[in-house]
Amino acid sequence: MSIINKLGRRKSSVARIYLKSGKGKITINKRDHKDYFTTDVLQYKVFQPFELTGTKGKYDATINVNGGGSTGQVEAIRLAISRALVEINADFKPLLKAEGLMTRDPRMVERKKPGQPKARKKFQFSKR
């Protein structure tokens, strides 16, 4: 099996994954995944596609991720891993799609409008 290259996005985060067969080592920005994502919830989200498809420990992943916060980055990584696994085996797609891992979340930060302090917040109204 050659190296599979896929892309995942969420909010302003972009994750590029290079997946190859191996022992289950995941490196994110040249650091171990446990050092990069310290909480259990974020570490679970990284491995979620592998656990659903039963391929945990079969593939090594090298991931480059930038932009956004930790939650956006981990969800971008999750989408990239899901896309790579589907390229390896198309039978995984219904399993991942049922859990919502194949869908690119389109929600982005709404832009700030002129004449307002934030996107939807208004300056305080003064009657007199």
DAQUIRA-V488016 format. One line per field, one symbol per residue. psi: psi as a letter, one per 30 degrees, with the letter a starting at -180 (. if undefined). burial: # if it has 9 or more other C-alpha atoms within 8 Angstrom, else .. A space follows every 50 residues. Layout:
# DAQUIRA-V488016
psi=???
burial=???
This chain:
# DAQUIRA-V488016
psi=klkkklkkkkcgkkkkkjklkbggkkkjhglkffeejfleeeeeeefeee eefggkgfkkkkkkkllaaeeeeeeeeeeeeeeeeeeejfffeeeeeefg ffkjjfklkklkkkgleaefkllkkje.
burial=...#################.#.#####...##...#....##.###### ###.###########..#...###############.....##.###... ##.........##..##.#.........
